[in-house]
Amino acid sequence: MTDKLTLVSPQPPPWVILATAAAALVAVGFPPVWRVLRTVVTIAHELGHAVVAVATGRTLSSIRLHSDTSGVTISRGKPYGLGMILTTMAGYPAPSALGLGCAALLAAGRLTLMLWLVTAALIVLLLLVRNLFGLLSVLCSGAIVFAVSWYGDEVWQGVFGYAVAWFLLFGGLRTIVELQRMHMRGDGSDADQLAYLTKLPGVLWVLVFAAASLAAVVFGGRLMLGWPPDLTVS
C-alpha cells in the first residue's frame, strides 16, 4: 500500500490531457450531463464550508446534499465575526481549489496519491452527511474513485484523474455564473450572506469568486499541460 502511495506515474501524452479537458468542458456545458454531475461540485462546495468551519473553531453539526444539486452545511458558533465570514466564503472557491490541488499532484506524477486523498476526503464527509440522498451521493462517488484507484490500470487511472481535475476546475467556474444569477434574484446566496456579514456588495463577492476560479483554471491547466515546458539544456 505504501508503495502505491509513493509511486510516481509517468505523464500521459498531451493529447490525452487535452481530450480529458474537452470531455470535462462538454460535461460542464451540456445541461443534461451537468444536472447529473453537478452534485460532485456541490460535494466539494460543502466540504469547503465544513473544513473552514472546523478550522475557525466552529462546531460542525451536519451536511445535507439535495437532489436539486443544492446543499447546506450547518455549524454552530457566533452568527457573525471572522469565523462565520470565512466559513461562508469557503464554499464557492472549494471546487476550484480542490481541482487545482489535483492538478498539482498530477503534474508531480502523484496520480494514485491524488485518487486516495479524494477517497479519504469522501469517507470523512460520509460521516457528516445527514440525509439519504447525500449519503448515496457521497458513497457512490467514493466507490467510483476507490474502484478506479484500486482496480484500474495506469491508463484508466490517468484518464479518470485528469478528467476529475478538469471537471472540478471548469465546474467551479460555472457555479460562479449560477451564483450571479442567484444573487440577482435575491435568493439568499452565499454572496448575499457575505454582503450582510461584511457590508460589502454581494456582486463584489461574486467577482472575487470568479477571479479565484478563473485563476485556478489557468494555473491548473498550465500545471497539467506542463506549460511552459522545461527548456533547460543539460
Sequence and secondary structure as in RCSB ss.txt:
>XXXX:A:sequence
MTDKLTLVSPQPPPWVILATAAAALVAVGFPPVWRVLRTVVTIAHELGHAVVAVATGRTLSSIRLHSDTSGVTIS
RGKPYGLGMILTTMAGYPAPSALGLGCAALLAAGRLTLMLWLVTAALIVLLLLVRNLFGLLSVLCSGAIVFAVSW
YGDEVWQGVFGYAVAWFLLFGGLRTIVELQRMHMRGDGSDADQLAYLTKLPGVLWVLVFAAASLAAVVFGGRLML
GWPPDLTVS
>XXXX:A:secstr
 HHHHT       HHHHHHHHHHHHHHHHSHHHHHHHHHHHHHHHHHHHHHHHHHTT EEEEEEE TTS EEEEE
ES SSSHHHHHHHHTTTHHHHHHHHHHHHHHHTT HHHHHHHHHHHHHHHHTTB SHHHHHHHHHHHHHHHHHHH
HS HHHHHHHHHHHHHHHHHHHHHHHHHHHHHHHHT   HHHHHHHHH S HHHHHHHHHHHHHHHHHHHHHHHH
T S      
